Amino acid sequence: MSGAANPPGSAAPAGAAAAPAPVPEGDDRHGHQASIGLGALMLAAAAATLVDAAGLEGGSALIGAGAFPTVVALLLIAAGAALIVRSLAKLRGAPAVGPALRARLVRLAALIAALVVFAGVLPYAGFTLSSALLFTAAALLLGAPHPWRTAAYGWTLAGLLFLLFDVLIGLSLPGGPWGF
Amino acid sequence: MAEIASLIDGFGAALSPVNLLWALLGVTIGTAVGVLPGIGPALTVALLLPLTFRLDPAASLIMFAGIYYGGMYGGSTTSILLNTPGESASIVSALEGNRMARAGRGAAALAAAAIGSFVAGTLGTVGLTFLAPVVAGIAVDFGPPEYVALMALAFVTVSALLGRSLLKGGASLLIGVTIGLVGIDEQSGDARLSFGLPALLDGIDVVVVVVALFALGETFTRLMRGTGGETVEPVRDRAVLSRSDWRRSWPAWLRGAALGFPIGSLPAGGAEVPTFLSYSAEKRLSKHRSEFGRGAIEGVAGPEAANNAAAAGVLVPLLTIGLPTSATAAVILTAFQSYGLQPGPQLFSESGPLLWTLIASLYIGNVMLLVLNLPLVRMWARLLTIPAYAIYAAVLVFATLGTFASGGTATDLLVLYALGLLALLMRTAGVPVAPAVVGLILGPLLEQELRRALALSQGDPAILVSSPLTITLWVLMLLALALPAVARLVRRDVGAAPAREEGEEAFTRS
């Protein structure tokens, strides 16, 4: 019975947004919108697959390279259409969820931008610097309260990872002009 | 008993001091990563795979076995203390476990889970030791038509059992199969769905897909949804069981293992099922039925044992037939291939010594986890207090590192991000992501066997139903279409599942 317990609630991060809705995932309004989007994406993928399969040599032969993709595409169309139809039917009656969608989409876009920048600069700026910056940006977007402390964590993590993977294990990570 | 002699040789190799060190390192890191909320065994294994790239095959397998079992164990700690099951198979342990933790009995719940994992993991590994060579012996005679039927069966069961509905599970599986089409078709040399991009000619690496669907998907979902409302329950006692806890736990462990291993070793998806079955069995048999829903120790011990025995069971079809039936198994298959091992009936004859070293390491890993976890339970619990923003920012760094290590170009990273966004869309729509991983692996295998079968028969599809075994498997497949209804019945016993039932890191059991 020592007192070294973790205080309850200490894991709840600062900057957390609304608590999860009590409806099962996928059954609120956004869930149905996402289902429709996913269904549309599946239809698009099916179209691309069909076009691609038709362009293959001997594409329509029973056991050619195009046969299996064609079957997959037809199943994609069936499943995608079913998702769309089902969610369209339920969309109207579905409970709405919190309004803050736009702000969150902006945050998501910012995170994606940070990731793309990371992919672009990694070969030139080296693993440690790029990763430290990625950590800092991502943590701040996820609601980290102290920018400078977060940056310090990022540098520590990136440095340790570089030591572990590059120096100890021997995976060669991009070093950048200064070698780390 | 040839198995015992081979196993002793395996222990001989695995027990060298260096290899013990790798095993210890594996279970420690596996547990540490598996404990982090939202990170289940599949992702743990995928994220840590680069760690093992540069070791010799025996050492990588040993460390890998440690990571696998460590990740499993870490996941149960999280579901008990935080009530966010990292995978569908620990949903049930979270039910009673988290109630126990809230009632101040967290330490006992963790001990019941840890010892139960050990007992069932060991029993499951014993089952694997004796069953796997037998199944491999049978599978040697399988021809392409049998493989096609087996995979069709696995497709349906994975779709039906790893999701809330057959449609959503099937949609996920198809998305995975489509991703698996990308790249050069090995039989004809045609490039498919590559859109002229050289980086896509080799196909999309399984590790990249797993990391994208689980790690990026989880991070993006957290960013969009916020992470409020999670409370870590403190661990006050040392992790010991009282006499009455023991008396109530051990039959549950044995029953859980007895349900978990056989169901897990079927060539069908869903080690989630034995955990649900175990929970309802314990609830029916218990003398303390009124405690269920308020923290009954049998309700932790049974499902946790079922989960771990099933995890060993899943290795049977994986090692002997090359058929992964869970996302984790799919990642393990990839890992084996990167070590130069091809799971299948020939594995035992071709790479016997390595394989027995792996099986011996599973036994050793289990013992190490028990020794490590009972005293260290509070340290693992402390990891849960790391704020979510730090965990997910670190996961992103790790995910990009893993992708870069396995692919090595900026295009791989862009593919990773795109698939991460796809995972966000799927999660928001309530579509589970685990079937996609299984589809990604099984799709190309199915196509290969299908084309082999049709080449054998010169295009006559009747070859697919040419033997009693294939007909049986196809009938089972048709029956499996009714599985979601059955699964719902089983689940009804469990009552209201935690609110985030579908989205987690999800549907990854074992």
Interface residues (C-beta under 8 A of the other chain):
Chain A: M1 S2 A4 A5 N6 P7 P8 G9 S10 A11 A12 P13 A14 G15 A16 A17 A18 A19 P20 P22 P24 E25 G26 D27 H30 G31 H32 A34 S35 G37 L38 G39 L41 M42 A45 A48 T49 D52 A53 L56 E57 G58 L62 I63 G64 A65 G66 F68 P69 V72 L75 L76 A79 G80 A82 L83 R86 S87 R104 L105 R107 L108 L111 I112 L115 V116 F118 A119 G120 L122 P123 F127 S131 L134 F135 T136 A138 A139 L140 L141 L142 G143 A144 T150 Y153 G154 L157 A158 L161 F165 I169 G170 L171 L173 P174
Chain B: P37 P50 L51 F53 R54 L82 R164 L167 K168 G170 A171 L174 I175 V177 T178 L181 D185 Q187 S188 D190 R192 L193 T219 F220 R222 L223 M224 R225 G226 T227 G228 G229 E230 T231 V232 E233 P234 V235 R236 D237 R378 A381 R382 L384 T385 I386 P387 A388 Y389 A390 Y392 A393 A394 L396 V397 F398 T400 L401 F404 A405 A410 L413 L414 Y417 L421 L422 L424 L425 M426 R427 T428 A429 G430 V431 G443 E447 L450 R451 L454 A455 G459 A499 R500 E501 E502 G503
